[in-house]
Amino acid sequence: MAAGLCPGRALLSRRGGALWALLGTARGRAAGPETHFGFQNVSEAERREKIYQVFENVAEKYDVMNDSMSLGIHRVWKDILVHKMNPSPGTLLVDVAGGTGDIAFRFLNYVRSVRERQLQQKLRHHQNLSWQEISKSYQEEKSNPLGDSQVVVCDINKEMLKAGKQKAQHLGYSEGLSWVLGNAEELHFDDDKFDVYTIAFGIRNVTRIDLALQEAYRVLKPGGRFLCLEFSHVSNPLLSRLYDLYSFQVIPVLGEVIAGDWKSYQYLVESIRRFPPQEELKAMIEDAGFLKVDYQNLNSGIVAIHSGFKL
């Protein structure tokens, strides 16, 4: 029942103009060795192209499909990720493959709540102040509700970013939020820039996961944290069989009915089955240089949160 797809955004190959420039050195890998697109064997270039097309197709119905296929459980998983992050005011976050903004909005809400609690505690500790002084302090603090926190949403797919910006405008998010078109395998950010790097339901759509992890390590500050929320491998045999039945027999049908796209959701189901299990992904994160790497299974391993630090 918890097999909802929150497919992350992915990496593709040549798309002309700005997209081609984004891929940068990926040009030299254009043909590349053989890899997979779901259960199909394809070149790296073909995989990037196909994945881009998947998310171009599903962007408009992305959030609706997430809710329909997971019965809303993806929202709980994302809440757990942000609570595990536990950001404080002043945190600088990059959310890669963050297209429609789900993690970014949760981050801003969390930081704003922490900031408000800090303000209330400060005012309680200064009860000997005059009401004018308390009012002045309160107004000064309220003028900076995020405590200089910032979140950069980075995604390679223009349609996903468009959907995210529209949602942000509708929900009233603007302060502390920016949107960047970019490739997880080759981020255009300075070294040692961010406090936290998140990627939620996105890394399995990256063609070269090793490069994406190296880039995550590069852009994090020393002491920075890497957090990855992704579908994984179910540990319970009975649940695993039910999960497979739901995934392959129900999800593509929902994709056709709701989004008019059977093939994209068939790929997304297949991509989950081809994704490395928990221990293998943990080893890949460690190979990228992260320390204190661990993971937390949710719903018997339907999804897992991997965490690591740049120390």
N, C-alpha and C positions, 0 to 999 in steps of 0.2 A: 504494500500500500504506500510505502514511502519511497517509491521509485521515481519521484518527480524529477524531471530534467531541468537543471539550472545550467545548461551548457554554457561554458565560458566562451569567450571570444577567441579567435584563433589567429594563426599565422598563415599567410598565403604567399603566392608568388606574384608574378608580374601582373600589374593592373594599370600600367600606363601612368604618366604624369606623376602626381604627388605620391601615389601609392608605390610606384616603382622606386622613387627616391627613398622612401621609407625603408625599403628592403635592403638598401645599401649593399653591404658585402654579401648579402644572400644571393646576389646576382651570380657570383662565382660558383654558388652551390646550386644554380637553377636546375640543372638536370639532376644532380645529386644522386646518392645511392637510393635503392628501392626502400620504400617504407610502406605504411598501410593507411588506408582510408576506410575506417570500419573494418570489414572483413576482406576488402579488396587490397591487392598489392598494386601500389602506384609509385611513381617517382616523387621526390620531395617537392618538386615544382608543381606537379599535379595535385598533391595533397594540399598545399597552401591555397591553390586556386579553388579547389573544391570546398574547402572549409570556409573560405571567404564567402563563397556563394551560399553556403548553408545559412550563415548568420545574416547575410543580406536578405535572404528569403524570410527568415523567422523573426527579424527585428521588431516588426510592427506588432506581432502577437506574442512576443517573447514572455512578457510578464503574465499574460493570461494563461499561456500554456504551462508555465511553471506552477501556477496555483492549481490548475486543473489536474495535472499529472501527479503532483505530490500531495494533493489535498491540503495545500498550504504549509506542509511540513518544512519546505525549503526556508520559510521565514524563521522558523525556530532554529534551524541549523546556522543561519546567518547571524541570528542574535547570539548564539553560543560563541561563534567566532569572534564577534566584537567584544563580548564580555571576557573572553580569554585574552584578547589584546589588552583590555583594560587601559585605554589611552587616557592620558592626563592633559589638561590644558597646555597648549604649546607644542603638542605632538605634530610632526609632519609625516603624513601618510601618502604613499603612492599605492593606488589600487589598480593593478594591471589586469587587463581583460575585464574591466569594470563597467563596460558599456552602459547599462541602464541605471547605474547608480545605487543599487541596493546596499552595498557595503558602505559607500560614501555617505549616504543619508543616515545610516545607523551610526556611523562614526561621529558625525556632526551632532546628532541627538545625544549620544553618550557623553561627548565632551561638554556640551552645553549643560547637561544635567549635573556633571561633576563640578563644573564652574559655579553653578547656582548653589550647590551644597557648600562649596568653599566660601562663597559670599555670605551665606546664612550663618555659618560657623564663625566667620570673622566678625560679623555684626554682633553676635551673641557675646563674643569675648570683649567687645568694646561698649558695654552697656553704660559705662561711666561717661561716654561722650555725649555732647549735646545733640539734640535732634537735628540741628543744622549740619553738624559734622557727620552724623550718621547718614543723613540724606545725601550729602556731597560724596561721601565714600561709596554709597550705594549706586549713585548715578555714574560715577567714574567706572565702577566695575561693570555695570550694566552696558556701558558703551562698548565693551569688548567681551561679549558673551562667550566667545570661543577661546579666550586667552591666547590669541595668536596661533591657534591650531589651523592647519591647512590640509586639505586632501586633494590630490591630483588624480583624476580618473584617466587612465591611459588605456586606449583600445585601438586595435588596428582596423576595425570595421567602422566606416563612416555612418552607416545606417544605425548601428547600435548606439554610437555616440549621439546621433540625432534623437533617437528615442529617449536616451538618458537626459539630454538637455531639456527636451519637452516635458519630461516628468518632473525635473527639478523646478522648472518654471511653474508648473501646475501646483506643486506642493510648497512652493515658496522658499526653495533653497537657492541661495546665491553667495552669501558671505562665506569665505573660507573654502570655496569650491572652484576648481578649474578642470578643464577638459582638454586632453591632448591626444592627437592621433599619433599612435606609435606602435612599434613592433617589440614584443616581449623579448625577442632574440637579440635585439639591438636597440636598447633604449637611448634616447637622446637627452639624458640627464647627466649631470656632473657626478663624479665619484663622491662617495661619502655624503650624500645629500639628505637621505630620508631616515626617520626614526623607525618606521615600520613599512614593510612591503607586504601587501596581501594579494592573493590571486584566488578567486572563488569560482569553482566550476569552469576554469579556464585552462589550466595547465595541460589537461589531456588533449586539448586541441592545438597545442604547440607542436610544431614538427620536430624541432630540436630542443627537447626538454633540458638537455645539458647546458645549452647556450642560454636559455632563459634563466636557469638557476645561477649561472655565472654572472649574468647581468643583475640579478636580484642582489647577489653578494656585493657586487661592485658599487651599486647606488646606495646601499645602506651605510649609515654611519657606523663606526666602531661601537659595539654595544647594541646595534639595531637588531630588530627582530623580523624574521620571515615567517609568514603564516599562510598556509595553503589549505583551502577547503575543497575537497574533491570526492566524487564517487569512488568507491573502493571495492574491496572484495568481502562478501558476506561470509561470516564464520559459521553460521548455523545452517546445516545441510537442508533442513526442511524449508527454512525461510529462503534459502538460496534458490530452491526449485520454484517456489511461489513467486519470487522476485523475477526470475527468468521468464516465467509464464506471463506475468503482468507486463514486463518490459517489451517482450517481442510480440505479444498478441494484442495488447491494449494500447500502448503508447503510440505506435505508428498510426493506429486507427484514430486516436484523439488528434494527432497531428493533421490528419486528412480532414477530419470533421471541423476542427476549430481554426486551423491555419491553412487548410487546403494544400498541405505539403506532407505527403507520406514519406518520401525519400529522405528528407532532412532529418526527420525524427527516427527513422530506421538507422541512419548513420549514427546519430547520437547514442542510441542504445548500444550499437556495436562498438562504438568508441569506448564506452565504459568497460566492456568485456576485454578490450585489448589493452587497457591501462594497467601499468604495473601495480602489483599488490603493495600493501602497506610497508612491509620490510624492504622491498626493493626500492620504493620511492624514498624511504628513509636513507638508504645507502647512497642514492643519487644526490640527495641534499647534502649529506656529509662530504661526498666527493667534491662538491662545489665550494667547500671550505667552511660550512656552518658547523657549529659546535652545539652541544646540549640538545641534539635533535631527538624529538620524540613525537608520538602521535596519539590521538584520542579517537577511538571508534565511536560513532554515533549510530544508533539503531542497528546494532550487531554488525557494523562494518559497511552498511549501505553507503555511508559517507565516512570520511576520516578527516581530522584536522591535524596536519603536520606542522611542527613548530621548530625553529632553529634560530641560533643567534650568531651574529658576526662579532667574535671576541678576539 
